[in-house]
């Protein structure tokens, strides 16, 4: 039974702690998120338990699992906290030149290096106190993390999320093929026969199953010889720049190299659908001036990326190719 109480008698900071424990699944991680000591967070949890006459969280398999009451009230608590945050933000408009702020962006491996390079170059002088952190968010947790505020925004392929998550298309990257400059078997162009004859480097986070590129080739009734599979594009580009293997990837992949000129870029000789990337944010951050500022910087960074040297060359060649792929192909992108 919940004891009757009035908001004037309640320390509202307790609800910040409640939200952090709920989001992080433990007191220790909540401490890190809130920059508080463990005794302080444990004391706040004790006060919450006494206030609601309910344990709120019980430990199961090293995770603090919310009770039915905690699950019942979390949405209302978060709406209230977000409302207060929005009120404070509107009252004190975000000034990137003078305001310290840490933004957390959910970003896939294939976009991290090129997007961050463009973003940091843009904001380093106009926002000297802003810190950017990127994390890989599991897609089935993305909406929860945006709602909880553990992610400010995310960039990913088209995902089936609720209407509470806003999205806009931010960057389309055509698929290119990279080879080392001066490759002994290639001249100024790469045809289908040469592509299928040569060995390839594949980048994927999947332990099994087809990569995005191999899935698309399979739809065309084709297979290629993958000699090396790795997890990130920096590794792949370095290997390709020092071998005779090819890398099929989004057109900005070579930007991870200190000297992108070590690679030459060819239009993909097969009609592989592009990577279409979307910017995601939660509805509660729609009018948040800090979040609006971050979204604007990401849009500008994406525009710079779209205008890169490799992008322009590959896009001109891609116009003549038919489009293939649908929702199934798109959902595998950037793995």
C-alpha positions in Angstrom: 0.0 0.0 0.0 1.4 3.4 -1.0 1.4 6.0 1.7 -0.4 9.2 0.8 2.1 12.1 0.2 2.4 15.5 -1.3 5.1 16.6 -3.8 6.2 19.4 -1.5 7.3 16.7 1.0 9.3 14.7 -1.5 12.9 15.1 -2.5 12.6 15.1 -6.3 16.2 14.0 -6.7 15.1 10.6 -5.5 13.3 10.1 -8.7 16.5 10.9 -10.7 18.1 8.0 -8.7 15.1 5.8 -9.4 15.3 6.4 -13.1 19.1 5.8 -13.2 18.8 2.4 -11.3 15.9 1.4 -13.6 17.9 2.3 -16.7 21.2 0.9 -15.7 20.0 -2.3 -13.9 22.2 -1.8 -10.9 23.4 0.6 -8.1 27.0 0.6 -9.2 26.2 1.6 -12.8 23.7 4.2 -11.5 26.5 5.7 -9.4 28.7 6.0 -12.4 25.9 7.6 -14.5 25.0 10.1 -11.7 28.6 10.7 -10.5 27.5 9.8 -7.0 29.0 7.5 -4.4 27.5 4.1 -3.7 26.4 5.0 -0.2 24.6 8.0 -1.5 22.7 6.0 -4.1 21.9 3.2 -1.7 20.6 5.7 0.8 18.4 7.3 -1.8 17.0 3.8 -2.8 16.3 3.1 0.9 14.3 6.4 1.1 12.4 5.5 -2.1 11.5 2.0 -0.7 10.2 3.6 2.5 8.3 6.2 0.6 6.5 3.6 -1.6 6.4 0.8 0.9 7.8 -1.5 -1.8 11.3 -2.9 -2.6 11.1 -1.4 -6.1 14.1 -3.5 -7.2 15.1 -7.0 -6.3 18.5 -8.6 -7.2 18.3 -11.5 -9.7 21.4 -12.9 -11.4 23.4 -9.8 -10.5 20.8 -7.4 -12.0 18.5 -5.2 -10.1 15.1 -6.2 -11.5 12.2 -3.8 -11.1 9.2 -4.9 -9.2 5.6 -4.6 -10.7 5.2 -1.3 -8.9 8.4 0.1 -10.3 7.3 -0.9 -13.8 4.0 0.8 -13.2 5.4 4.2 -12.3 8.6 4.4 -14.5 6.8 6.0 -17.4 5.2 8.7 -15.3 8.4 9.4 -13.5 10.4 9.7 -16.8 7.7 12.0 -18.3 7.9 14.2 -15.2 11.7 14.4 -15.2 11.8 15.1 -19.0 9.3 17.8 -18.5 11.4 19.5 -15.8 14.5 19.1 -18.0 12.7 20.7 -20.9 11.6 23.6 -18.7 15.1 24.2 -17.5 16.5 24.0 -21.0 14.0 26.5 -22.3 14.8 28.8 -19.4 18.6 28.6 -19.9 19.2 28.3 -23.6 22.1 26.1 -24.6 25.2 28.2 -25.5 27.7 25.8 -27.1 30.5 28.3 -26.8 30.2 28.5 -23.0 28.3 25.5 -21.7 30.0 22.2 -20.8 28.0 19.3 -22.2 28.6 15.6 -22.8 26.6 14.1 -25.7 26.3 10.3 -26.2 25.6 9.2 -29.7 24.6 5.6 -30.7 26.7 5.0 -33.9 27.5 1.9 -36.0 31.0 0.9 -36.7 30.9 1.7 -40.4 30.0 5.4 -39.8 32.0 6.1 -36.6 35.3 7.3 -38.2 34.0 9.4 -41.1 31.1 10.9 -39.1 33.2 11.8 -36.1 35.9 13.3 -38.2 33.4 15.6 -39.9 31.6 16.4 -36.6 34.8 17.2 -34.6 36.1 19.4 -37.3 32.9 21.3 -37.3 32.4 21.8 -33.5 36.0 22.0 -32.2 36.1 25.8 -32.3 32.4 26.7 -31.8 31.9 24.4 -28.9 35.2 24.0 -27.0 33.5 22.6 -23.8 31.4 20.0 -25.6 32.4 16.3 -25.2 31.2 13.7 -27.7 31.0 10.0 -26.8 29.9 7.3 -29.2 28.6 3.9 -28.1 27.3 0.8 -29.9 23.7 0.4 -28.8 21.9 -2.9 -29.4 19.0 -2.3 -31.7 16.5 -3.9 -29.4 17.5 -1.5 -26.7 17.7 1.7 -28.8 14.2 3.0 -28.0 14.7 2.4 -24.3 18.0 4.1 -24.2 16.7 7.2 -26.1 13.7 7.4 -23.7 16.0 7.0 -20.7 18.4 9.7 -21.9 21.4 7.3 -21.8 21.6 8.1 -25.6 21.0 11.6 -26.8 20.6 10.5 -30.5 21.5 7.6 -32.6 22.3 7.0 -36.3 21.3 3.7 -37.8 19.5 2.0 -40.6 15.7 2.1 -40.8 14.3 0.4 -37.7 10.8 -0.6 -36.5 10.5 1.8 -33.6 7.4 3.4 -32.0 6.0 6.9 -32.8 7.8 8.1 -29.6 11.0 7.9 -31.5 11.5 10.6 -34.1 13.6 10.0 -37.2 14.9 11.6 -40.4 17.0 10.4 -43.2 20.5 11.9 -42.7 22.9 10.2 -45.1 22.8 7.8 -48.0 26.1 6.1 -48.8 26.5 4.1 -52.0 28.6 1.0 -52.0 32.1 1.2 -53.5 35.0 -1.2 -54.0 38.4 -0.4 -52.7 41.8 -1.7 -53.9 45.3 -0.7 -53.2 46.7 2.0 -55.4 48.8 0.4 -58.2 47.0 -2.9 -57.9 48.8 -5.2 -60.5 45.5 -6.7 -61.8 43.4 -3.6 -62.1 43.6 -0.6 -64.4 41.2 2.3 -64.3 38.1 0.3 -64.0 36.8 -2.8 -62.2 34.4 -5.1 -64.1 32.3 -8.0 -62.9 34.6 -10.8 -63.9 37.6 -9.2 -62.1 35.5 -8.6 -59.0 34.4 -12.3 -58.8 37.8 -13.6 -59.7 39.7 -11.8 -56.9 39.8 -12.3 -53.1 38.0 -10.1 -50.7 38.1 -8.7 -47.2 34.7 -8.6 -45.4 33.8 -6.5 -42.4 30.9 -7.7 -40.2 30.0 -8.1 -36.6 28.1 -11.3 -37.2 29.6 -14.5 -36.0 27.7 -16.5 -38.7 25.5 -15.8 -41.7 26.0 -13.6 -44.7 27.3 -10.1 -44.6 25.3 -7.3 -46.1 27.3 -7.4 -49.3 27.2 -11.2 -49.6 23.5 -11.2 -49.0 23.0 -8.8 -51.9 25.3 -10.8 -54.2 23.4 -13.9 -53.3 20.2 -12.2 -54.4 21.9 -11.8 -57.8 22.9 -15.5 -57.9 26.5 -14.6 -57.3 29.2 -15.6 -54.7 32.7 -14.2 -54.1 35.8 -15.5 -52.3 36.2 -14.0 -48.9 39.7 -14.6 -47.6 39.5 -12.4 -44.5 36.7 -11.4 -42.2 37.3 -8.7 -39.6 35.3 -6.5 -37.3 36.2 -2.9 -38.3 36.9 -0.9 -41.3 40.3 0.4 -40.1 41.6 -3.1 -40.1 40.1 -3.9 -43.5 41.4 -0.8 -45.1 45.0 -1.3 -43.8 45.0 -4.9 -45.0 43.6 -3.9 -48.4 46.2 -1.1 -48.8 49.0 -3.8 -48.3 47.6 -6.7 -50.3 45.8 -7.6 -53.5 42.4 -8.2 -51.9 39.4 -6.0 -52.4 37.0 -4.4 -49.9 33.4 -3.7 -50.7 32.0 -1.1 -48.3 30.3 2.3 -48.0 32.0 5.0 -49.9 33.5 6.8 -46.8 35.3 3.6 -45.6 38.8 4.8 -46.7 38.6 7.9 -44.5 39.8 5.7 -41.6 43.2 5.6 -43.2 45.8 8.2 -42.3 46.5 8.5 -46.0 43.3 7.6 -47.9 45.3 8.0 -51.1 46.7 4.5 -50.5 43.5 3.2 -51.9 41.7 3.6 -55.2 37.9 3.6 -55.3 35.8 1.9 -57.9 32.1 1.9 -58.4 30.7 -1.5 -57.5 30.1 -3.4 -60.7 26.9 -4.9 -59.3 23.7 -3.1 -58.4 24.0 -3.3 -54.6 21.5 -1.1 -52.7 23.1 1.8 -50.7 23.3 2.2 -46.9 20.5 4.6 -45.9 21.2 6.1 -42.5 18.6 7.7 -40.2 19.0 10.1 -37.3 16.9 9.0 -34.3 15.9 11.0 -31.1 13.1 10.6 -28.6 9.9 12.7 -28.7 10.7 14.2 -25.3 13.9 15.7 -26.8 12.1 17.2 -29.8 12.1 20.8 -28.4 15.2 20.4 -26.2 17.6 23.2 -27.5 20.7 21.1 -26.6 19.4 18.1 -28.6 18.3 20.4 -31.4 21.9 21.8 -31.6 23.4 18.3 -31.7 21.0 17.2 -34.4 21.9 20.3 -36.5 25.7 19.6 -36.1 25.1 16.0 -37.2 23.1 17.1 -40.3 26.0 19.4 -41.2 28.6 16.7 -40.7 26.6 14.3 -42.8 26.4 16.9 -45.6 30.2 17.3 -45.5 30.6 13.5 -45.6 28.2 13.3 -48.6 30.4 15.8 -50.4 33.7 13.9 -49.9 35.9 13.0 -52.8 35.0 9.3 -52.9 31.3 10.0 -52.5 31.1 12.3 -55.5 33.0 9.9 -57.7 31.0 6.9 -56.7 27.6 8.7 -56.8 28.1 9.8 -60.4 28.8 6.2 -61.5 25.9 4.8 -59.3 23.3 6.9 -61.2 23.5 4.7 -64.2 22.9 1.5 -62.2 19.4 0.1 -61.4 18.3 0.1 -57.7 17.9 -3.2 -56.0 17.1 -4.3 -52.5 14.2 -3.7 -50.2 13.4 -3.7 -46.5 15.1 -7.1 -46.0 18.4 -5.9 -47.5 18.3 -2.6 -45.8 17.8 -4.2 -42.4 21.1 -6.0 -42.8 23.1 -2.8 -43.6 26.0 -1.7 -41.5 26.3 -4.9 -39.6 
